[in-house]
Amino acid sequence: MLHEPGADRVHELVDKSVICAVNVTEVISKLIDKGYDEGDVREQYENLRLDVVSFDQHLALVAGHLRASTRHKGLSLGDRACLALAILTERTAVTADRKWADLDVGCKIEVIR
């Protein structure tokens, strides 16, 4: 989306991916930080064609419990929301963050950079 390293892999996966609403907020925030205006942000977001999953009580519980096993890596709420969604949907979590590479949290993790 931002033409960063790993973007090609994201484009390969996007049609069969889901994203947590928390992570959508992160994507929008990063676009705003890069100077995108509201219209550009909306266009970039709509071009992703992702299914957005609400951050409900089940995701909240799993993300909260992940704090203990990920604290040493400094994972954010958004990071743990992504992992929780991967765990609950039995999918692979895809990230550009190399510090996730050796996590053992109950889902597969693919580091794209």
Jmol script that loads the backbone (N, CA, C; Angstrom):
load data "model"
ATOM      1  N   MET A   1       0.827  -1.190   0.000  1.00  0.00           N
ATOM      2  CA  MET A   1       0.000   0.000   0.000  1.00  0.00           C
ATOM      3  C   MET A   1       0.868   1.249   0.000  1.00  0.00           C
ATOM      4  N   LEU A   2       1.909   1.243   0.780  1.00  0.00           N
ATOM      5  CA  LEU A   2       2.781   2.407   0.844  1.00  0.00           C
ATOM      6  C   LEU A   2       4.044   2.206   0.017  1.00  0.00           C
ATOM      7  N   HIS A   3       4.040   1.215  -0.859  1.00  0.00           N
ATOM      8  CA  HIS A   3       5.183   0.915  -1.722  1.00  0.00           C
ATOM      9  C   HIS A   3       6.436   0.647  -0.900  1.00  0.00           C
ATOM     10  N   GLU A   4       6.261   0.020   0.243  1.00  0.00           N
ATOM     11  CA  GLU A   4       7.368  -0.332   1.116  1.00  0.00           C
ATOM     12  C   GLU A   4       7.826  -1.751   0.803  1.00  0.00           C
ATOM     13  N   PRO A   5       9.029  -2.127   1.268  1.00  0.00           N
ATOM     14  CA  PRO A   5       9.453  -3.518   1.101  1.00  0.00           C
ATOM     15  C   PRO A   5       8.401  -4.461   1.693  1.00  0.00           C
ATOM     16  N   GLY A   6       8.098  -5.527   0.981  1.00  0.00           N
ATOM     17  CA  GLY A   6       7.076  -6.468   1.422  1.00  0.00           C
ATOM     18  C   GLY A   6       5.707  -6.205   0.833  1.00  0.00           C
ATOM     19  N   ALA A   7       5.537  -5.062   0.170  1.00  0.00           N
ATOM     20  CA  ALA A   7       4.224  -4.702  -0.392  1.00  0.00           C
ATOM     21  C   ALA A   7       3.765  -5.709  -1.445  1.00  0.00           C
ATOM     22  N   ASP A   8       4.709  -6.252  -2.212  1.00  0.00           N
ATOM     23  CA  ASP A   8       4.334  -7.251  -3.227  1.00  0.00           C
ATOM     24  C   ASP A   8       3.676  -8.466  -2.584  1.00  0.00           C
ATOM     25  N   ARG A   9       4.224  -8.907  -1.464  1.00  0.00           N
ATOM     26  CA  ARG A   9       3.655 -10.066  -0.771  1.00  0.00           C
ATOM     27  C   ARG A   9       2.265  -9.734  -0.229  1.00  0.00           C
ATOM     28  N   VAL A  10       2.094  -8.542   0.289  1.00  0.00           N
ATOM     29  CA  VAL A  10       0.780  -8.118   0.787  1.00  0.00           C
ATOM     30  C   VAL A  10      -0.235  -8.154  -0.346  1.00  0.00           C
ATOM     31  N   HIS A  11       0.132  -7.665  -1.514  1.00  0.00           N
ATOM     32  CA  HIS A  11      -0.784  -7.664  -2.664  1.00  0.00           C
ATOM     33  C   HIS A  11      -1.173  -9.089  -3.073  1.00  0.00           C
ATOM     34  N   GLU A  12      -0.250 -10.040  -2.907  1.00  0.00           N
ATOM     35  CA  GLU A  12      -0.561 -11.439  -3.215  1.00  0.00           C
ATOM     36  C   GLU A  12      -1.601 -12.013  -2.254  1.00  0.00           C
ATOM     37  N   LEU A  13      -1.576 -11.553  -1.018  1.00  0.00           N
ATOM     38  CA  LEU A  13      -2.416 -12.128   0.036  1.00  0.00           C
ATOM     39  C   LEU A  13      -3.736 -11.406   0.263  1.00  0.00           C
ATOM     40  N   VAL A  14      -3.849 -10.182  -0.192  1.00  0.00           N
ATOM     41  CA  VAL A  14      -4.940  -9.306   0.232  1.00  0.00           C
ATOM     42  C   VAL A  14      -6.334  -9.856  -0.072  1.00  0.00           C
ATOM     43  N   ASP A  15      -6.516 -10.523  -1.173  1.00  0.00           N
ATOM     44  CA  ASP A  15      -7.853 -10.999  -1.537  1.00  0.00           C
ATOM     45  C   ASP A  15      -8.385 -12.096  -0.625  1.00  0.00           C
ATOM     46  N   LYS A  16      -7.506 -12.759   0.093  1.00  0.00           N
ATOM     47  CA  LYS A  16      -7.955 -13.819   0.998  1.00  0.00           C
ATOM     48  C   LYS A  16      -7.650 -13.491   2.463  1.00  0.00           C
ATOM     49  N   SER A  17      -7.461 -12.215   2.751  1.00  0.00           N
ATOM     50  CA  SER A  17      -7.081 -11.788   4.091  1.00  0.00           C
ATOM     51  C   SER A  17      -8.220 -11.106   4.827  1.00  0.00           C
ATOM     52  N   VAL A  18      -8.079 -11.084   6.141  1.00  0.00           N
ATOM     53  CA  VAL A  18      -8.964 -10.312   7.007  1.00  0.00           C
ATOM     54  C   VAL A  18      -8.086  -9.409   7.862  1.00  0.00           C
ATOM     55  N   ILE A  19      -8.681  -8.353   8.390  1.00  0.00           N
ATOM     56  CA  ILE A  19      -7.946  -7.422   9.235  1.00  0.00           C
ATOM     57  C   ILE A  19      -8.849  -6.999  10.382  1.00  0.00           C
ATOM     58  N   CYS A  20      -8.265  -6.831  11.531  1.00  0.00           N
ATOM     59  CA  CYS A  20      -9.000  -6.374  12.706  1.00  0.00           C
ATOM     60  C   CYS A  20      -9.215  -4.860  12.602  1.00  0.00           C
ATOM     61  N   ALA A  21     -10.349  -4.395  13.081  1.00  0.00           N
ATOM     62  CA  ALA A  21     -10.658  -2.962  13.045  1.00  0.00           C
ATOM     63  C   ALA A  21      -9.570  -2.140  13.737  1.00  0.00           C
ATOM     64  N   VAL A  22      -8.953  -2.687  14.775  1.00  0.00           N
ATOM     65  CA  VAL A  22      -7.855  -1.991  15.455  1.00  0.00           C
ATOM     66  C   VAL A  22      -6.717  -1.732  14.473  1.00  0.00           C
ATOM     67  N   ASN A  23      -6.406  -2.710  13.646  1.00  0.00           N
ATOM     68  CA  ASN A  23      -5.312  -2.565  12.692  1.00  0.00           C
ATOM     69  C   ASN A  23      -5.662  -1.643  11.534  1.00  0.00           C
ATOM     70  N   VAL A  24      -6.944  -1.556  11.193  1.00  0.00           N
ATOM     71  CA  VAL A  24      -7.379  -0.567  10.198  1.00  0.00           C
ATOM     72  C   VAL A  24      -7.073   0.831  10.725  1.00  0.00           C
ATOM     73  N   THR A  25      -7.339   1.051  12.002  1.00  0.00           N
ATOM     74  CA  THR A  25      -7.037   2.340  12.626  1.00  0.00           C
ATOM     75  C   THR A  25      -5.551   2.650  12.513  1.00  0.00           C
ATOM     76  N   GLU A  26      -4.710   1.637  12.720  1.00  0.00           N
ATOM     77  CA  GLU A  26      -3.267   1.835  12.596  1.00  0.00           C
ATOM     78  C   GLU A  26      -2.874   2.205  11.169  1.00  0.00           C
ATOM     79  N   VAL A  27      -3.439   1.528  10.193  1.00  0.00           N
ATOM     80  CA  VAL A  27      -3.139   1.819   8.788  1.00  0.00           C
ATOM     81  C   VAL A  27      -3.534   3.254   8.453  1.00  0.00           C
ATOM     82  N   ILE A  28      -4.729   3.643   8.847  1.00  0.00           N
ATOM     83  CA  ILE A  28      -5.201   5.004   8.581  1.00  0.00           C
ATOM     84  C   ILE A  28      -4.290   6.018   9.262  1.00  0.00           C
ATOM     85  N   SER A  29      -3.898   5.753  10.496  1.00  0.00           N
ATOM     86  CA  SER A  29      -3.016   6.664  11.233  1.00  0.00           C
ATOM     87  C   SER A  29      -1.676   6.833  10.532  1.00  0.00           C
ATOM     88  N   LYS A  30      -1.118   5.735  10.025  1.00  0.00           N
ATOM     89  CA  LYS A  30       0.166   5.817   9.314  1.00  0.00           C
ATOM     90  C   LYS A  30       0.038   6.637   8.027  1.00  0.00           C
ATOM     91  N   LEU A  31      -1.076   6.470   7.324  1.00  0.00           N
ATOM     92  CA  LEU A  31      -1.299   7.259   6.109  1.00  0.00           C
ATOM     93  C   LEU A  31      -1.412   8.743   6.444  1.00  0.00           C
ATOM     94  N   ILE A  32      -2.136   9.063   7.499  1.00  0.00           N
ATOM     95  CA  ILE A  32      -2.260  10.462   7.937  1.00  0.00           C
ATOM     96  C   ILE A  32      -0.883  11.013   8.292  1.00  0.00           C
ATOM     97  N   ASP A  33      -0.077  10.238   9.038  1.00  0.00           N
ATOM     98  CA  ASP A  33       1.276  10.670   9.409  1.00  0.00           C
ATOM     99  C   ASP A  33       2.146  10.925   8.186  1.00  0.00           C
ATOM    100  N   LYS A  34       1.894  10.204   7.096  1.00  0.00           N
ATOM    101  CA  LYS A  34       2.673  10.387   5.872  1.00  0.00           C
ATOM    102  C   LYS A  34       2.144  11.533   5.008  1.00  0.00           C
ATOM    103  N   GLY A  35       1.094  12.224   5.497  1.00  0.00           N
ATOM    104  CA  GLY A  35       0.605  13.397   4.797  1.00  0.00           C
ATOM    105  C   GLY A  35      -0.562  13.177   3.860  1.00  0.00           C
ATOM    106  N   TYR A  36      -1.129  11.979   3.852  1.00  0.00           N
ATOM    107  CA  TYR A  36      -2.294  11.720   3.011  1.00  0.00           C
ATOM    108  C   TYR A  36      -3.484  12.509   3.541  1.00  0.00           C
ATOM    109  N   ASP A  37      -4.301  13.062   2.633  1.00  0.00           N
ATOM    110  CA  ASP A  37      -5.522  13.739   3.082  1.00  0.00           C
ATOM    111  C   ASP A  37      -6.648  12.717   3.198  1.00  0.00           C
ATOM    112  N   GLU A  38      -7.794  13.158   3.706  1.00  0.00           N
ATOM    113  CA  GLU A  38      -8.900  12.239   3.980  1.00  0.00           C
ATOM    114  C   GLU A  38      -9.342  11.460   2.740  1.00  0.00           C
ATOM    115  N   GLY A  39      -9.426  12.138   1.607  1.00  0.00           N
ATOM    116  CA  GLY A  39      -9.836  11.462   0.374  1.00  0.00           C
ATOM    117  C   GLY A  39      -8.841  10.404  -0.061  1.00  0.00           C
ATOM    118  N   ASP A  40      -7.547  10.734   0.037  1.00  0.00           N
ATOM    119  CA  ASP A  40      -6.504   9.765  -0.321  1.00  0.00           C
ATOM    120  C   ASP A  40      -6.524   8.554   0.609  1.00  0.00           C
ATOM    121  N   VAL A  41      -6.746   8.822   1.899  1.00  0.00           N
ATOM    122  CA  VAL A  41      -6.810   7.733   2.875  1.00  0.00           C
ATOM    123  C   VAL A  41      -7.967   6.800   2.532  1.00  0.00           C
ATOM    124  N   ARG A  42      -9.124   7.378   2.261  1.00  0.00           N
ATOM    125  CA  ARG A  42     -10.301   6.571   1.919  1.00  0.00           C
ATOM    126  C   ARG A  42     -10.023   5.734   0.660  1.00  0.00           C
ATOM    127  N   GLU A  43      -9.400   6.348  -0.337  1.00  0.00           N
ATOM    128  CA  GLU A  43      -9.094   5.634  -1.580  1.00  0.00           C
ATOM    129  C   GLU A  43      -8.124   4.479  -1.329  1.00  0.00           C
ATOM    130  N   GLN A  44      -7.064   4.735  -0.575  1.00  0.00           N
ATOM    131  CA  GLN A  44      -6.095   3.682  -0.260  1.00  0.00           C
ATOM    132  C   GLN A  44      -6.761   2.541   0.503  1.00  0.00           C
ATOM    133  N   TYR A  45      -7.588   2.900   1.468  1.00  0.00           N
ATOM    134  CA  TYR A  45      -8.279   1.897   2.281  1.00  0.00           C
ATOM    135  C   TYR A  45      -9.231   1.057   1.426  1.00  0.00           C
ATOM    136  N   GLU A  46     -10.016   1.708   0.588  1.00  0.00           N
ATOM    137  CA  GLU A  46     -10.975   0.986  -0.249  1.00  0.00           C
ATOM    138  C   GLU A  46     -10.276   0.097  -1.273  1.00  0.00           C
ATOM    139  N   ASN A  47      -9.109   0.505  -1.722  1.00  0.00           N
ATOM    140  CA  ASN A  47      -8.351  -0.305  -2.674  1.00  0.00           C
ATOM    141  C   ASN A  47      -7.843  -1.611  -2.065  1.00  0.00           C
ATOM    142  N   LEU A  48      -7.760  -1.661  -0.750  1.00  0.00           N
ATOM    143  CA  LEU A  48      -7.277  -2.876  -0.096  1.00  0.00           C
ATOM    144  C   LEU A  48      -8.261  -4.034  -0.200  1.00  0.00           C
ATOM    145  N   ARG A  49      -9.544  -3.739  -0.248  1.00  0.00           N
ATOM    146  CA  ARG A  49     -10.573  -4.776  -0.377  1.00  0.00           C
ATOM    147  C   ARG A  49     -10.484  -5.838   0.715  1.00  0.00           C
ATOM    148  N   LEU A  50     -10.225  -5.426   1.927  1.00  0.00           N
ATOM    149  CA  LEU A  50     -10.104  -6.367   3.035  1.00  0.00           C
ATOM    150  C   LEU A  50     -11.416  -6.521   3.782  1.00  0.00           C
ATOM    151  N   ASP A  51     -11.650  -7.718   4.303  1.00  0.00           N
ATOM    152  CA  ASP A  51     -12.762  -7.922   5.219  1.00  0.00           C
ATOM    153  C   ASP A  51     -12.306  -7.458   6.598  1.00  0.00           C
ATOM    154  N   VAL A  52     -13.046  -6.522   7.186  1.00  0.00           N
ATOM    155  CA  VAL A  52     -12.696  -5.972   8.492  1.00  0.00           C
ATOM    156  C   VAL A  52     -13.491  -6.705   9.567  1.00  0.00           C
ATOM    157  N   VAL A  53     -12.778  -7.182  10.584  1.00  0.00           N
ATOM    158  CA  VAL A  53     -13.383  -7.909  11.695  1.00  0.00           C
ATOM    159  C   VAL A  53     -13.422  -6.989  12.909  1.00  0.00           C
ATOM    160  N   SER A  54     -14.589  -6.873  13.528  1.00  0.00           N
ATOM    161  CA  SER A  54     -14.736  -6.041  14.723  1.00  0.00           C
ATOM    162  C   SER A  54     -13.876  -6.578  15.862  1.00  0.00           C
ATOM    163  N   PHE A  55     -13.392  -5.666  16.682  1.00  0.00           N
ATOM    164  CA  PHE A  55     -12.622  -6.042  17.870  1.00  0.00           C
ATOM    165  C   PHE A  55     -13.621  -6.304  18.992  1.00  0.00           C
ATOM    166  N   ASP A  56     -14.074  -7.550  19.081  1.00  0.00           N
ATOM    167  CA  ASP A  56     -15.120  -7.906  20.044  1.00  0.00           C
ATOM    168  C   ASP A  56     -14.509  -8.475  21.328  1.00  0.00           C
ATOM    169  N   GLN A  57     -15.377  -8.966  22.214  1.00  0.00           N
ATOM    170  CA  GLN A  57     -14.889  -9.448  23.508  1.00  0.00           C
ATOM    171  C   GLN A  57     -13.975 -10.662  23.371  1.00  0.00           C
ATOM    172  N   HIS A  58     -14.202 -11.511  22.388  1.00  0.00           N
ATOM    173  CA  HIS A  58     -13.342 -12.687  22.204  1.00  0.00           C
ATOM    174  C   HIS A  58     -11.936 -12.266  21.781  1.00  0.00           C
ATOM    175  N   LEU A  59     -11.865 -11.356  20.821  1.00  0.00           N
ATOM    176  CA  LEU A  59     -10.554 -10.846  20.401  1.00  0.00           C
ATOM    177  C   LEU A  59      -9.881 -10.101  21.545  1.00  0.00           C
ATOM    178  N   ALA A  60     -10.658  -9.327  22.297  1.00  0.00           N
ATOM    179  CA  ALA A  60     -10.102  -8.572  23.421  1.00  0.00           C
ATOM    180  C   ALA A  60      -9.493  -9.502  24.467  1.00  0.00           C
ATOM    181  N   LEU A  61     -10.182 -10.580  24.782  1.00  0.00           N
ATOM    182  CA  LEU A  61      -9.661 -11.533  25.774  1.00  0.00           C
ATOM    183  C   LEU A  61      -8.369 -12.186  25.300  1.00  0.00           C
ATOM    184  N   VAL A  62      -8.359 -12.645  24.067  1.00  0.00           N
ATOM    185  CA  VAL A  62      -7.152 -13.296  23.549  1.00  0.00           C
ATOM    186  C   VAL A  62      -6.003 -12.289  23.464  1.00  0.00           C
ATOM    187  N   ALA A  63      -6.277 -11.097  22.947  1.00  0.00           N
ATOM    188  CA  ALA A  63      -5.235 -10.065  22.841  1.00  0.00           C
ATOM    189  C   ALA A  63      -4.700  -9.692  24.218  1.00  0.00           C
ATOM    190  N   GLY A  64      -5.585  -9.583  25.186  1.00  0.00           N
ATOM    191  CA  GLY A  64      -5.156  -9.267  26.549  1.00  0.00           C
ATOM    192  C   GLY A  64      -4.272 -10.354  27.131  1.00  0.00           C
ATOM    193  N   HIS A  65      -4.650 -11.605  26.939  1.00  0.00           N
ATOM    194  CA  HIS A  65      -3.856 -12.722  27.455  1.00  0.00           C
ATOM    195  C   HIS A  65      -2.509 -12.842  26.749  1.00  0.00           C
ATOM    196  N   LEU A  66      -2.420 -12.373  25.527  1.00  0.00           N
ATOM    197  CA  LEU A  66      -1.144 -12.413  24.801  1.00  0.00           C
ATOM    198  C   LEU A  66      -0.101 -11.480  25.410  1.00  0.00           C
ATOM    199  N   ARG A  67      -0.526 -10.564  26.237  1.00  0.00           N
ATOM    200  CA  ARG A  67       0.412  -9.621  26.860  1.00  0.00           C
ATOM    201  C   ARG A  67       1.528 -10.369  27.589  1.00  0.00           C
ATOM    202  N   ALA A  68       1.165 -11.396  28.343  1.00  0.00           N
ATOM    203  CA  ALA A  68       2.166 -12.126  29.131  1.00  0.00           C
ATOM    204  C   ALA A  68       3.244 -12.756  28.247  1.00  0.00           C
ATOM    205  N   SER A  69       2.852 -13.332  27.135  1.00  0.00           N
ATOM    206  CA  SER A  69       3.820 -14.043  26.287  1.00  0.00           C
ATOM    207  C   SER A  69       4.506 -13.150  25.255  1.00  0.00           C
ATOM    208  N   THR A  70       4.087 -11.895  25.161  1.00  0.00           N
ATOM    209  CA  THR A  70       4.695 -10.995  24.166  1.00  0.00           C
ATOM    210  C   THR A  70       5.311  -9.743  24.787  1.00  0.00           C
ATOM    211  N   ARG A  71       5.155  -9.573  26.088  1.00  0.00           N
ATOM    212  CA  ARG A  71       5.664  -8.367  26.762  1.00  0.00           C
ATOM    213  C   ARG A  71       7.144  -8.150  26.460  1.00  0.00           C
ATOM    214  N   HIS A  72       7.934  -9.227  26.492  1.00  0.00           N
ATOM    215  CA  HIS A  72       9.379  -9.120  26.277  1.00  0.00           C
ATOM    216  C   HIS A  72       9.732  -8.598  24.884  1.00  0.00           C
ATOM    217  N   LYS A  73       8.805  -8.662  23.953  1.00  0.00           N
ATOM    218  CA  LYS A  73       9.028  -8.154  22.597  1.00  0.00           C
ATOM    219  C   LYS A  73       8.473  -6.745  22.422  1.00  0.00           C
ATOM    220  N   GLY A  74       7.736  -6.258  23.420  1.00  0.00           N
ATOM    221  CA  GLY A  74       7.180  -4.911  23.342  1.00  0.00           C
ATOM    222  C   GLY A  74       6.028  -4.773  22.367  1.00  0.00           C
ATOM    223  N   LEU A  75       5.262  -5.845  22.161  1.00  0.00           N
ATOM    224  CA  LEU A  75       4.152  -5.781  21.206  1.00  0.00           C
ATOM    225  C   LEU A  75       3.051  -4.845  21.692  1.00  0.00           C
ATOM    226  N   SER A  76       2.512  -4.092  20.766  1.00  0.00           N
ATOM    227  CA  SER A  76       1.443  -3.133  21.059  1.00  0.00           C
ATOM    228  C   SER A  76       0.093  -3.833  21.091  1.00  0.00           C
ATOM    229  N   LEU A  77      -0.929  -3.095  21.473  1.00  0.00           N
ATOM    230  CA  LEU A  77      -2.294  -3.619  21.417  1.00  0.00           C
ATOM    231  C   LEU A  77      -2.635  -4.013  19.981  1.00  0.00           C
ATOM    232  N   GLY A  78      -2.259  -3.188  19.021  1.00  0.00           N
ATOM    233  CA  GLY A  78      -2.528  -3.504  17.619  1.00  0.00           C
ATOM    234  C   GLY A  78      -1.851  -4.796  17.181  1.00  0.00           C
ATOM    235  N   ASP A  79      -0.607  -4.985  17.613  1.00  0.00           N
ATOM    236  CA  ASP A  79       0.110  -6.225  17.302  1.00  0.00           C
ATOM    237  C   ASP A  79      -0.639  -7.423  17.868  1.00  0.00           C
ATOM    238  N   ARG A  80      -1.058  -7.301  19.122  1.00  0.00           N
ATOM    239  CA  ARG A  80      -1.744  -8.411  19.782  1.00  0.00           C
ATOM    240  C   ARG A  80      -3.138  -8.627  19.211  1.00  0.00           C
ATOM    241  N   ALA A  81      -3.786  -7.569  18.735  1.00  0.00           N
ATOM    242  CA  ALA A  81      -5.089  -7.722  18.069  1.00  0.00           C
ATOM    243  C   ALA A  81      -4.924  -8.523  16.785  1.00  0.00           C
ATOM    244  N   CYS A  82      -3.874  -8.250  16.046  1.00  0.00           N
ATOM    245  CA  CYS A  82      -3.585  -9.000  14.817  1.00  0.00           C
ATOM    246  C   CYS A  82      -3.339 -10.472  15.130  1.00  0.00           C
ATOM    247  N   LEU A  83      -2.510 -10.733  16.121  1.00  0.00           N
ATOM    248  CA  LEU A  83      -2.222 -12.112  16.502  1.00  0.00           C
ATOM    249  C   LEU A  83      -3.470 -12.824  17.012  1.00  0.00           C
ATOM    250  N   ALA A  84      -4.272 -12.128  17.804  1.00  0.00           N
ATOM    251  CA  ALA A  84      -5.505 -12.725  18.335  1.00  0.00           C
ATOM    252  C   ALA A  84      -6.440 -13.122  17.198  1.00  0.00           C
ATOM    253  N   LEU A  85      -6.557 -12.266  16.197  1.00  0.00           N
ATOM    254  CA  LEU A  85      -7.408 -12.583  15.050  1.00  0.00           C
ATOM    255  C   LEU A  85      -6.876 -13.813  14.309  1.00  0.00           C
ATOM    256  N   ALA A  86      -5.567 -13.876  14.135  1.00  0.00           N
ATOM    257  CA  ALA A  86      -4.974 -15.043  13.470  1.00  0.00           C
ATOM    258  C   ALA A  86      -5.229 -16.317  14.273  1.00  0.00           C
ATOM    259  N   ILE A  87      -5.118 -16.227  15.576  1.00  0.00           N
ATOM    260  CA  ILE A  87      -5.353 -17.392  16.430  1.00  0.00           C
ATOM    261  C   ILE A  87      -6.803 -17.846  16.319  1.00  0.00           C
ATOM    262  N   LEU A  88      -7.735 -16.918  16.487  1.00  0.00           N
ATOM    263  CA  LEU A  88      -9.158 -17.278  16.510  1.00  0.00           C
ATOM    264  C   LEU A  88      -9.691 -17.729  15.154  1.00  0.00           C
ATOM    265  N   THR A  89      -9.087 -17.258  14.074  1.00  0.00           N
ATOM    266  CA  THR A  89      -9.549 -17.647  12.736  1.00  0.00           C
ATOM    267  C   THR A  89      -8.663 -18.725  12.109  1.00  0.00           C
ATOM    268  N   GLU A  90      -7.667 -19.163  12.871  1.00  0.00           N
ATOM    269  CA  GLU A  90      -6.726 -20.190  12.409  1.00  0.00           C
ATOM    270  C   GLU A  90      -6.070 -19.798  11.089  1.00  0.00           C
ATOM    271  N   ARG A  91      -5.598 -18.567  11.042  1.00  0.00           N
ATOM    272  CA  ARG A  91      -4.904 -18.032   9.868  1.00  0.00           C
ATOM    273  C   ARG A  91      -3.456 -17.713  10.229  1.00  0.00           C
ATOM    274  N   THR A  92      -2.718 -17.293   9.241  1.00  0.00           N
ATOM    275  CA  THR A  92      -1.345 -16.849   9.443  1.00  0.00           C
ATOM    276  C   THR A  92      -1.335 -15.346   9.667  1.00  0.00           C
ATOM    277  N   ALA A  93      -0.634 -14.900  10.703  1.00  0.00           N
ATOM    278  CA  ALA A  93      -0.441 -13.468  10.933  1.00  0.00           C
ATOM    279  C   ALA A  93       0.705 -13.008  10.036  1.00  0.00           C
ATOM    280  N   VAL A  94       0.477 -11.953   9.280  1.00  0.00           N
ATOM    281  CA  VAL A  94       1.486 -11.423   8.363  1.00  0.00           C
ATOM    282  C   VAL A  94       1.951 -10.080   8.901  1.00  0.00           C
ATOM    283  N   THR A  95       3.267  -9.928   9.006  1.00  0.00           N
ATOM    284  CA  THR A  95       3.837  -8.718   9.585  1.00  0.00           C
ATOM    285  C   THR A  95       5.143  -8.349   8.894  1.00  0.00           C
ATOM    286  N   ALA A  96       5.513  -7.093   9.017  1.00  0.00           N
ATOM    287  CA  ALA A  96       6.820  -6.642   8.564  1.00  0.00           C
ATOM    288  C   ALA A  96       7.776  -6.516   9.752  1.00  0.00           C
ATOM    289  N   ASP A  97       7.294  -6.824  10.933  1.00  0.00           N
ATOM    290  CA  ASP A  97       8.059  -6.648  12.169  1.00  0.00           C
ATOM    291  C   ASP A  97       8.848  -7.916  12.493  1.00  0.00           C
ATOM    292  N   ARG A  98      10.160  -7.848  12.333  1.00  0.00           N
ATOM    293  CA  ARG A  98      11.014  -9.028  12.516  1.00  0.00           C
ATOM    294  C   ARG A  98      11.006  -9.573  13.941  1.00  0.00           C
ATOM    295  N   LYS A  99      10.647  -8.732  14.909  1.00  0.00           N
ATOM    296  CA  LYS A  99      10.665  -9.226  16.292  1.00  0.00           C
ATOM    297  C   LYS A  99       9.579 -10.271  16.550  1.00  0.00           C
ATOM    298  N   TRP A 100       8.632 -10.432  15.616  1.00  0.00           N
ATOM    299  CA  TRP A 100       7.604 -11.466  15.743  1.00  0.00           C
ATOM    300  C   TRP A 100       8.107 -12.842  15.317  1.00  0.00           C
ATOM    301  N   ALA A 101       9.222 -12.909  14.624  1.00  0.00           N
ATOM    302  CA  ALA A 101       9.661 -14.134  13.941  1.00  0.00           C
ATOM    303  C   ALA A 101       9.714 -15.360  14.845  1.00  0.00           C
ATOM    304  N   ASP A 102      10.147 -15.199  16.070  1.00  0.00           N
ATOM    305  CA  ASP A 102      10.304 -16.367  16.945  1.00  0.00           C
ATOM    306  C   ASP A 102       9.223 -16.467  18.018  1.00  0.00           C
ATOM    307  N   LEU A 103       8.118 -15.754  17.832  1.00  0.00           N
ATOM    308  CA  LEU A 103       7.017 -15.854  18.792  1.00  0.00           C
ATOM    309  C   LEU A 103       6.327 -17.209  18.666  1.00  0.00           C
ATOM    310  N   ASP A 104       5.926 -17.746  19.808  1.00  0.00           N
ATOM    311  CA  ASP A 104       5.168 -18.997  19.847  1.00  0.00           C
ATOM    312  C   ASP A 104       3.870 -18.701  20.583  1.00  0.00           C
ATOM    313  N   VAL A 105       2.852 -18.286  19.822  1.00  0.00           N
ATOM    314  CA  VAL A 105       1.611 -17.811  20.447  1.00  0.00           C
ATOM    315  C   VAL A 105       0.365 -18.562  19.992  1.00  0.00           C
ATOM    316  N   GLY A 106       0.531 -19.580  19.173  1.00  0.00           N
ATOM    317  CA  GLY A 106      -0.633 -20.356  18.759  1.00  0.00           C
ATOM    318  C   GLY A 106      -1.125 -20.093  17.352  1.00  0.00           C
ATOM    319  N   CYS A 107      -0.332 -19.382  16.565  1.00  0.00           N
ATOM    320  CA  CYS A 107      -0.663 -19.184  15.151  1.00  0.00           C
ATOM    321  C   CYS A 107       0.636 -19.124  14.359  1.00  0.00           C
ATOM    322  N   LYS A 108       0.524 -19.346  13.062  1.00  0.00           N
ATOM    323  CA  LYS A 108       1.675 -19.179  12.183  1.00  0.00           C
ATOM    324  C   LYS A 108       1.911 -17.689  11.991  1.00  0.00           C
ATOM    325  N   ILE A 109       3.174 -17.330  11.814  1.00  0.00           N
ATOM    326  CA  ILE A 109       3.553 -15.938  11.587  1.00  0.00           C
ATOM    327  C   ILE A 109       4.452 -15.890  10.361  1.00  0.00           C
ATOM    328  N   GLU A 110       4.123 -14.998   9.429  1.00  0.00           N
ATOM    329  CA  GLU A 110       4.955 -14.784   8.245  1.00  0.00           C
ATOM    330  C   GLU A 110       5.509 -13.365   8.299  1.00  0.00           C
ATOM    331  N   VAL A 111       6.831 -13.259   8.326  1.00  0.00           N
ATOM    332  CA  VAL A 111       7.497 -11.957   8.306  1.00  0.00           C
ATOM    333  C   VAL A 111       7.840 -11.654   6.855  1.00  0.00           C
ATOM    334  N   ILE A 112       7.331 -10.545   6.339  1.00  0.00           N
ATOM    335  CA  ILE A 112       7.440 -10.265   4.902  1.00  0.00           C
ATOM    336  C   ILE A 112       8.638  -9.404   4.522  1.00  0.00           C
ATOM    337  N   ARG A 113       9.427  -8.978   5.479  1.00  0.00           N
ATOM    338  CA  ARG A 113      10.636  -8.195   5.160  1.00  0.00           C
ATOM    339  C   ARG A 113      11.849  -8.870   5.745  1.00  0.00           C
TER     340      ARG A 113
END
end "model"
wireframe off; spacefill off
backbone 0.3
color backbone group
